[in-house]
Each structure stands twice: as structure tokens, then as C-alpha cells.
Amino acid sequence: MMNSLSNSLAAADIAHSLHPYTNARAHERNGPLIITRGQGVHVYDSEGREYIEGLAGLWSVAVGFSEPRLAEAAARQMAELPYYHTFAGKAHEPQIRLAEKLVEMTPEALTRVFFTNSGSEANDTVVKLVWFMNNALGRPQKKKFLSRIKGYHGITIASGSLTGLPVNHKGFDLPAIPVVHLGCPHHWRFGAEGESEADFCARLLRGAEETILAEGPETVAAFIGEPVMGAGGVIVPPDGYWSGIEALCRKYDILLVSDEVINGFGRTGARWGCEKFGFTPDILVTSKQLTSSYMPLAAVLMTDKVYQTIADHTETLGTLGHGFTGSGHPVATAVGLENLTVIEERDLMGNAARLERPFQDGLRAFRDNPLVGEVRGTGLIAAIEMVADRATKRSFEPLGKVGARAAAFAAEEGLLCRALGDTLALCPPLIVTEADVGRILERMGRALDRTATWAQAEGLI
């Protein structure tokens, strides 16, 4: 039973809030789960119940909750310079130092940084900068982006257009920019019967090249992709996929954009997803674990070649007519700098690599559950896809009902995860220990067993 404060807060939330990624009518009926505090890998609700935050908030709280060093960094900066902008050549030390640190931590070719407040704004910025660059080069027709079905790149008009998920397009008149969505690199789901992973990869790459030629290489500006897809279902590409995509980009003079909003800072078991899969981007986007989401911040990194073309055009036009009030916010960048220091000092990227095998192998043990079609992932990011028929890989109808029930059972067991349709996603904070991984696996196992029992009783399997 909820206490009086919880009841009051829930009533106020139902009366006044419109929540993202939420069925508003269902929310009116069911009310919110109110989280009141966090500590380490745990969060606590308004009734005092403890949960392991198995998605690190939203794929993002690398250093865990309530890390005092980040709070202290924010307080120091708030007291000294709580806000200043970076327009018209203005700068401040936290923004300068963080840009310097990001250039040090990212692949060698990336030398310039533009700050935004979110990954969506960062990818929106990528679109504009690529268009700006091609206008500068006298190529006004070279404006199309290549993205992928099930890719996720944000929710602004431009970045939402790049995203390849129907829920982000329906009702919003998207895509609203010139974007072509290529096939999803998920062999288990989209491979033809009897088709090997290598043959599947070759087919995807042939399809990508055919699309480029059909659209006209002179019209295709950039390819954007997450090294490992996140919100689309934690999809790990087949071997050779990224090297093939990079080769096509170089062949047809197409910029390669690595969306590392989720992948970056060790999440995949390597420092960056592009390093994990062996490709070199022209542009890299990062957010989320950049500040552990303690403050809104994202960054676009680019090569010197990209920067020089943009810089020349700002000289011609007199300015770069793009930016945000909070671009390079001093408190956000101060927190980001301290967050990256903590990640390095505590070797959290190494921790993700060391715990990859117990985490991934433990999850793969759930393949014996009658609901589980596939378990996939890398590093400390994974997904469990549930199906109505394992032999045929047939999905449940309606999609999402079983996933929602499974996530609810997991919460009852003390584990918060995210249902992506009927796929359960896990992405714990990088500070997890092997003991924490064991508890995640135990709780997930109980939730899956309860879901299977419920699904059998409902006649779903």
C-alpha cells in the first residue's frame, strides 16, 4: 500500500505530467513508479523498495548513483561560474578542458569538439554540419543520409528521421529529411533460412552499395550507425559488417558517423564501439556516459578535414549560425570532466571488459527458458528476446505484452530493466561487481521463470 506522500505525488503526476515513451492513458490508470534516491548500482522507490538499476538509468549512469565526486564538482562550478555561453568566441575552463580530454580519449583522427545538451541535439547537429560542409564544397545535392532499420539516433525532427523505429515516426510525419534506411544487421532475426552469418553480411553490404548507386553517390552525404544498436534491441553486427560499410563510404566519398551515445566509454568491452569493430569514423557522437547523465551533455567530434571545410565556410559567411544556450555549459562540462576522471582512475572500462564473460555467459544460460529465442550482447550491454515459438522465431501478438509483463516481474524481483517490445535490455552501471552480476542473473532468472509460467497459463506458448 502506498504511503500518503506517495499517493499525493502519484496523483499530482497523473494530473499534470505527460511522460516520454509512455501510453498516457495507461499511465493515468496505473500511475508512476516514483524513484526517490540512488546509491551505487541501486535505486529506491517512494515505498522504500530497493532495485538494481539494470539499465543504468537510460544506458548511461557509468559511475553509479550518488557519486560524491560528481556532486562536489557540480557544486564547485556552480559557486564559481554557474553559467556562461560559448557563442561569439567565448569560452571557460571546464569546456576547454573537457574538449581537450575528449580529443585525448577518442580515436586519433578526431580533433575538434562541438558540445550540445543531448544525443538527439548532437545528431541533429551532425546533419546540419554535414549539409553546411557540402554546401561549402559546392555540392548542394549531396545531402542524403544512410541509416538502418532499428537504428536509434534520437527524437528531434532530424535525428528522429535518422532513427529507424516505427514508434518514433508514426504520428510525427517523420522522416522529414532525406534519409534512406538500410537493412538491419541482425542475422538471427533477418537472415534467410540456411543463410550463414557471412553470407548475410555480404547480402547487407551488396544491398547498401546497390542503394548508394540507385540514389546516386553524388547525393549521399553520410552513413550514421551505432556500432551496437541500443534501443533497437541490442543488436551486435556480424563480423566484417563495419569494415564493409567503411569501405563503401570511402569508395563513394560518404562520411562515416559513429553514434556512440550508448556505446562509448567502455560499454561494449572496448573504449569505443568503433574500436571494438575496427572502423575509423569521420564524426563521432557521444553523450549519456559522458557525464553518467548527472548533467545533460553531448559532444560531436570530427576530423580535421571536416573541421577545416566548416571553418572556411564560417569565414565566408561570417559565422557558424548554429548552437544552443547550453552548448558547453560550465557545470555540465565540469561534471563530465570529473566523471571521465573517475572512469579512468577506477578503470571502469577495464571492469566492463573483465566482467563481459560472466555477464554474457550467465545471460546465455537462459536460452533453456521456453520463452527465450535469442540472448545477445557484448561487454556490459545485452538483450533477451522472447518469442512465441522458438523453432520458427515467431513473435508474440500483440508485440510488447509479454515484454511488459516480464519487466514488471523483474521489478518485483528487485531488478529494473527495459522492455523493447518483447526484448528485455540490460546495461548495468560500469561499477558493477561480479557479485552484482550474480544478483542480476538470479533476479532475471526468477523473472523469466515467472513470465514463462504466466505465458503458459495465458496460452501464449
Buried (B, 14 or more C-beta within 10 A) or exposed (E): EBEEEBEEBBEEBBEEEEEEEEEEEEBEEEBBBBBEEBEBBBBBBBEEEEBBBBBBBBBBBBBBBBBEBBEEBBEEBEEEBEEBBBEEEEEBBBBBBBBEBBBEBBBEBBBBBBBBBBBBBBBBBBBBBBBBBBBBEEBEEBBBBBBBBBBBBBBBBBBBBBBBBEEBBEEEEBBEBBBBBBBBBBBBBBBEEEBEBEBBBBBBBEEBBEBBEEBEBEBBBBBBBBBBBBBBBBBBBBEBBBEBBBEBBEEBEBBBBBBBBBBBBBBBBBBBBBBBBEBBBBBBBBBBBBBBBBBBBBBBBBBEEBBBBBEEBBEEEEEBEBBBEBBBBBBBBBBBBBBBBBBBEBEBBBBBBEBBEEBBEBBBEBEEBBBBBBBBBBBBBBBBBBBBEBEEEEBBEEEBBBBBBBBBBBBBBBBBBBBBBBBBBBBBBBBBEEEBBBBBBBBBBBBBBBBBEBBEEEEBB
